[in-house]
Amino acid sequence: MRILITGAAGFIGFHLVEKLIKSGLYIVGIDNINNYYDVNLKYDRLNQVGLSKDNISNDGELVASSIFPNFSFAKIDLVDLKKLETLFKQEKFTHVVNLAAQAGVRYSLENPHAYVQSNLIGFVNILECCRGHRIKHLIYASSSSVYGSNLKIPFSEEDKVDTPVSLYAATKKSNELMAYAYSHLYHLPTTGLRFFTVYGPWGRPDMAPMLFANAIMKGEPIKVFNNGEMQRDFTYIDDIIDGVIKVMDTIPNKTPKADVFNIGNSKPVDLMKFILLLEKSLGKEAIKSFYPMQDGDVKVTYADTGHLNKRTGYKPNISLENGISRFTSWFLERESDN
């Protein structure tokens, strides 16, 4: 297997790269390293797998890891079709895991064009490269946000997802439709993964676990939306990575060869309980400021992962208590180093 992982400097992408290169597989990672959040965190992730910031080229050339001989990285934006085509031709990939995207629900309310460029134009570029180079399996990131205002829980892949409440969600649903069309027209095997509230070490600083932990340790208020009356299907990063790897070897078994899976913990947690466990693990009480529901947000996320379990044997193993403990251990160690 020769695997391309896009979004390799991102939260999920970095963890997938690390897991796969340690198993001995040949991996190429790409990322545009945009400034949606602190780029130093992205470079720090890459440093963990042997890529120094000073050695990363801005012209899209591959740079070899100083630690893992089976890993190389290039700074490439998915919008740059010419560089993508050159990379695909050069590396002769068998599998592609597309995790690159403009993330963030609330950010999409203010910067819609960033989502069109990365999540739509960038994704069709990936599809075209996969079609042209006969990729055996394209796995791509979708999102639980596609369920939008759906009131039925748990969320099932059989549910209608025609009511997105953010542009971000709309672009993710568009990805699923585009992938299906390419599977139908060009027989490209594609699998979308609807991720549910991923957390853990090296997490995104714009998501609740990092936002809360930073504020708690600084003695600053945390923003609790909908007066805390929310539930999230918090899923630890190791369980997510386990699911992604299982899916890589699971080619869709229907015609067209297009599939979509929920990938979550299937145990929604009250937001206030999550905050309480975080307080206990950090050893410090949070100052809470309560706010109404934000535009683009939903009250509950809850994954039905029966389809994924049936096809791959996926079953999450990390409890919320264990996951928060691992996350805060990493967080406190990183804080002390900085």
C-alpha positions as CSV (number, residue, x, y, z in Angstrom):
1,M,0.0,0.0,0.0
2,R,1.1,3.5,-0.8
3,I,-1.1,5.9,1.1
4,L,-1.7,9.7,0.7
5,I,-3.0,11.4,3.8
6,T,-4.3,15.0,3.2
7,G,-4.6,17.3,6.2
8,A,-1.5,15.5,7.7
9,A,-0.7,18.4,10.0
10,G,-4.2,18.5,11.4
11,F,-5.5,16.8,14.5
12,I,-6.9,13.6,13.1
13,G,-4.4,13.5,10.2
14,F,-1.4,13.7,12.4
15,H,-2.6,10.9,14.6
16,L,-3.3,8.7,11.5
17,V,0.1,9.4,10.0
18,E,1.8,8.6,13.3
19,K,-0.1,5.3,13.7
20,L,0.5,4.1,10.1
21,I,4.1,5.0,9.8
22,K,4.9,3.2,13.0
23,S,3.2,0.1,11.5
24,G,5.7,0.3,8.6
25,L,3.4,1.5,5.8
26,Y,4.6,3.9,3.1
27,I,2.9,7.3,3.8
28,V,3.0,10.7,2.1
29,G,1.3,13.6,3.9
30,I,0.2,16.9,2.6
31,D,-1.2,20.0,4.2
32,N,-1.5,23.7,3.3
33,I,-0.8,24.7,7.0
34,N,-3.3,27.5,6.9
35,N,-3.7,30.0,9.8
36,Y,-7.3,29.1,10.8
37,Y,-5.6,28.3,14.1
38,D,-2.1,28.7,15.4
39,V,0.3,27.2,12.8
40,N,2.9,26.5,15.5
41,L,0.6,23.7,16.8
42,K,0.6,22.2,13.3
43,Y,4.4,22.4,13.0
44,D,4.8,20.9,16.4
45,R,2.7,17.9,15.4
46,L,4.8,17.5,12.3
47,N,8.0,17.7,14.4
48,Q,6.8,14.7,16.3
49,V,7.1,12.6,13.1
50,G,10.5,14.0,12.1
51,L,9.7,17.1,10.1
52,S,11.3,20.3,11.1
53,K,9.5,23.6,10.2
54,D,12.7,24.9,8.7
55,N,13.0,22.0,6.3
56,I,9.4,22.2,4.9
57,S,9.4,23.8,1.5
58,N,6.8,26.3,0.3
59,D,7.0,25.1,-3.3
60,G,5.3,21.7,-2.8
61,E,8.4,19.5,-2.8
62,L,8.4,16.4,-0.7
63,V,10.6,16.4,2.4
64,A,11.6,13.2,4.0
65,S,11.1,12.5,7.8
66,S,14.3,12.5,9.8
67,I,12.8,9.7,12.0
68,F,10.7,7.5,9.7
69,P,12.2,6.5,6.3
70,N,8.7,5.5,5.1
71,F,7.2,9.0,5.6
72,S,7.5,12.2,3.5
73,F,5.5,15.5,3.6
74,A,4.7,18.3,1.2
75,K,3.1,21.6,1.8
76,I,0.4,21.6,-0.8
77,D,-3.1,23.1,-1.0
78,L,-5.9,20.9,-2.4
79,V,-6.9,23.9,-4.6
80,D,-3.6,23.5,-6.5
81,L,-4.6,20.9,-9.0
82,K,-1.3,21.0,-10.9
83,K,0.8,20.2,-7.8
84,L,-1.7,17.4,-6.8
85,E,-1.5,15.8,-10.3
86,T,2.3,15.9,-10.2
87,L,2.3,14.2,-6.7
88,F,-0.1,11.5,-7.8
89,K,1.9,10.8,-10.9
90,Q,5.1,10.6,-9.0
91,E,4.0,8.6,-6.0
92,K,1.6,6.1,-7.6
93,F,-0.7,5.9,-4.5
94,T,-3.0,3.0,-4.0
95,H,-5.1,4.6,-1.2
96,V,-6.0,8.2,-0.3
97,V,-7.4,9.4,3.0
98,N,-8.7,12.9,2.6
99,L,-8.8,14.7,5.9
100,A,-8.0,18.2,4.6
101,A,-10.8,20.6,4.9
102,Q,-11.7,24.1,6.2
103,A,-13.0,23.1,9.6
104,G,-15.3,24.9,12.1
105,V,-19.0,25.5,12.1
106,R,-19.0,29.1,13.5
107,Y,-16.1,30.2,11.3
108,S,-18.2,29.2,8.2
109,L,-20.7,31.9,9.1
110,E,-18.1,34.6,8.6
111,N,-15.8,33.1,5.9
112,P,-17.9,31.1,3.5
113,H,-15.5,31.4,0.6
114,A,-12.8,29.5,2.5
115,Y,-15.2,26.5,2.7
116,V,-16.1,26.7,-1.0
117,Q,-12.4,26.7,-2.0
118,S,-11.1,23.9,0.4
119,N,-14.2,21.7,0.9
120,L,-15.7,21.9,-2.6
121,I,-13.0,22.8,-5.2
122,G,-10.3,21.0,-3.2
123,F,-12.4,17.9,-2.9
124,V,-13.3,17.7,-6.5
125,N,-9.5,18.0,-7.3
126,I,-8.9,15.0,-5.0
127,L,-11.7,13.1,-6.8
128,E,-10.3,13.9,-10.2
129,C,-6.8,12.8,-9.2
130,C,-8.2,9.5,-7.7
131,R,-10.2,8.9,-10.9
132,G,-7.3,9.6,-13.2
133,H,-4.8,7.5,-11.2
134,R,-7.1,4.5,-10.5
135,I,-6.9,4.8,-6.7
136,K,-8.2,1.5,-5.1
137,H,-10.0,3.3,-2.2
138,L,-10.7,6.9,-1.3
139,I,-11.6,7.5,2.3
140,Y,-12.7,11.0,3.2
141,A,-13.8,13.0,6.2
142,S,-17.5,13.9,6.4
143,S,-19.0,15.1,9.7
144,S,-21.8,14.5,12.2
145,S,-22.9,18.1,11.4
146,V,-24.6,16.8,8.2
147,Y,-27.5,15.6,10.4
148,G,-28.3,19.3,11.1
149,S,-31.7,19.8,12.6
150,N,-32.5,16.1,12.6
151,L,-34.5,15.3,15.8
152,K,-34.3,11.5,15.6
153,I,-31.6,10.0,17.8
154,P,-29.3,8.2,17.6
155,F,-28.3,9.5,14.2
156,S,-28.2,6.7,11.6
157,E,-26.7,6.7,8.1
158,E,-30.3,6.0,6.9
159,D,-31.6,9.3,8.2
160,K,-32.3,12.2,5.8
161,V,-29.6,14.8,5.9
162,D,-31.3,17.6,3.9
163,T,-31.4,20.3,6.5
164,P,-27.9,21.5,7.3
165,V,-27.7,24.4,9.8
166,S,-24.3,25.7,8.7
167,L,-22.4,26.1,5.4
168,Y,-19.7,23.8,6.8
169,A,-22.3,21.0,7.1
170,A,-23.6,21.8,3.6
171,T,-20.1,21.4,2.2
172,K,-19.7,18.0,4.0
173,K,-23.0,16.7,2.6
174,S,-21.9,18.0,-0.8
175,N,-18.7,15.9,-0.5
176,E,-20.8,12.8,0.1
177,L,-22.9,13.5,-3.0
178,M,-19.8,14.2,-5.1
179,A,-18.1,11.0,-4.0
180,Y,-21.2,9.0,-4.8
181,A,-21.3,10.5,-8.3
182,Y,-17.7,9.5,-8.9
183,S,-18.3,6.0,-7.6
184,H,-21.3,5.7,-9.9
185,L,-19.7,7.2,-13.0
186,Y,-16.1,6.1,-12.7
187,H,-16.3,3.0,-10.4
188,L,-14.1,4.8,-7.8
189,P,-14.6,3.1,-4.4
190,T,-15.3,5.8,-1.8
191,T,-16.1,5.8,1.9
192,G,-17.1,8.9,3.9
193,L,-16.7,9.0,7.7
194,R,-19.0,11.2,9.7
195,F,-16.9,12.0,12.7
196,F,-18.5,12.8,16.1
197,T,-16.8,15.3,18.5
198,V,-13.2,14.0,18.4
199,Y,-11.0,14.9,21.3
200,G,-7.6,14.0,22.7
201,P,-3.9,15.1,22.7
202,W,-2.8,17.5,20.0
203,G,-6.5,18.5,19.6
204,R,-7.7,21.6,17.8
205,P,-7.6,24.8,19.9
206,D,-10.9,26.0,18.6
207,M,-12.8,23.0,20.0
208,A,-14.4,22.8,23.4
209,P,-11.8,20.5,25.2
210,M,-8.9,22.8,24.4
211,L,-10.8,26.0,24.8
212,F,-12.1,24.9,28.2
213,A,-8.8,23.5,29.4
214,N,-6.9,26.7,28.4
215,A,-9.5,29.0,30.1
216,I,-9.7,26.9,33.3
217,M,-5.9,26.9,33.8
218,K,-5.8,30.7,33.2
219,G,-8.7,31.4,35.5
220,E,-10.8,32.8,32.6
221,P,-14.5,32.1,32.0
222,I,-15.5,29.3,29.7
223,K,-18.4,29.9,27.4
224,V,-21.2,27.4,28.0
225,F,-23.8,27.6,25.2
226,N,-27.5,26.8,25.5
227,N,-27.1,27.2,29.2
228,G,-25.3,23.9,29.3
229,E,-28.3,21.9,28.0
230,M,-26.3,20.1,25.3
231,Q,-25.1,16.6,24.7
232,R,-22.1,15.5,22.6
233,D,-20.9,12.1,21.5
234,F,-17.3,12.7,22.6
235,T,-15.0,10.2,20.9
236,Y,-11.4,9.7,21.9
237,I,-8.8,10.1,19.1
238,D,-7.4,6.6,19.4
239,D,-10.9,5.1,18.8
240,I,-11.3,7.4,15.7
241,I,-7.9,6.3,14.3
242,D,-8.8,2.6,14.9
243,G,-12.0,3.1,12.9
244,V,-10.3,4.9,10.0
245,I,-7.7,2.1,9.7
246,K,-10.4,-0.6,9.7
247,V,-12.3,1.3,6.9
248,M,-9.2,1.6,4.7
249,D,-9.3,-2.2,4.2
250,T,-13.1,-2.3,3.8
251,I,-14.0,-1.7,0.2
252,P,-17.7,-0.8,-0.3
253,N,-19.6,-4.0,-1.1
254,K,-22.4,-2.6,-3.1
255,T,-23.0,-0.9,-6.5
256,P,-21.9,1.8,-6.8
257,K,-19.0,1.3,-4.5
258,A,-19.8,4.2,-2.2
259,D,-20.4,4.0,1.5
260,V,-20.8,6.3,4.5
261,F,-20.2,5.5,8.1
262,N,-20.9,7.1,11.4
263,I,-17.7,7.0,13.6
264,G,-18.3,7.9,17.2
265,N,-18.6,6.6,20.7
266,S,-22.3,6.0,20.8
267,K,-22.6,7.4,24.3
268,P,-23.7,11.1,24.3
269,V,-22.6,13.0,27.4
270,D,-24.1,16.0,29.0
271,L,-21.8,19.0,28.4
272,M,-21.9,19.9,32.1
273,K,-20.6,16.4,33.0
274,F,-17.8,16.8,30.5
275,I,-16.9,20.1,32.2
276,L,-17.0,18.5,35.6
277,L,-14.7,15.7,34.6
278,L,-12.3,18.2,33.0
279,E,-12.3,20.2,36.2
280,K,-11.5,17.1,38.3
281,S,-8.7,16.0,36.0
282,L,-7.1,19.5,35.9
283,G,-7.6,20.0,39.6
284,K,-9.2,23.4,39.1
285,E,-12.8,24.7,39.0
286,A,-14.1,26.4,35.8
287,I,-15.6,29.9,35.8
288,K,-18.7,29.4,33.7
289,S,-20.4,32.0,31.6
290,F,-23.8,30.9,30.2
291,Y,-24.9,31.8,26.7
292,P,-27.9,31.0,24.4
293,M,-27.6,28.5,21.6
294,Q,-25.3,29.7,18.8
295,D,-26.3,29.8,15.1
296,G,-25.2,26.7,13.4
297,D,-25.1,24.6,16.6
298,V,-27.2,21.6,17.6
299,K,-28.4,20.4,21.0
300,V,-27.4,16.7,20.7
301,T,-25.1,14.5,18.7
302,Y,-25.4,10.7,19.1
303,A,-23.9,8.2,16.6
304,D,-25.5,4.9,15.7
305,T,-22.3,3.0,14.8
306,G,-24.0,-0.3,14.1
307,H,-23.3,-0.1,10.3
308,L,-19.6,0.4,11.0
309,N,-19.4,-2.3,13.5
310,K,-21.1,-4.8,11.2
311,R,-18.8,-4.1,8.3
312,T,-15.5,-3.7,10.2
313,G,-15.9,-4.8,13.8
314,Y,-15.3,-1.3,15.0
315,K,-16.0,-0.8,18.7
316,P,-14.7,2.2,20.8
317,N,-12.7,1.3,23.8
318,I,-11.7,4.5,25.6
319,S,-14.1,5.7,28.3
320,L,-14.7,9.4,28.7
321,E,-12.9,9.4,32.1
322,N,-9.9,7.6,30.6
323,G,-9.9,9.9,27.6
324,I,-10.0,13.1,29.6
325,S,-7.2,11.9,31.8
326,R,-5.0,11.2,28.8
327,F,-5.9,14.5,27.3
328,T,-5.2,16.6,30.4
329,S,-1.9,14.7,31.0
330,W,-0.8,15.8,27.6
331,F,-2.2,19.3,28.0
332,L,-0.4,19.9,31.3
333,E,2.8,18.6,30.1
334,R,2.7,20.8,27.0
335,E,1.8,23.8,29.1
336,S,4.8,23.2,31.4
337,D,7.1,22.8,28.3
338,N,5.9,26.2,27.0
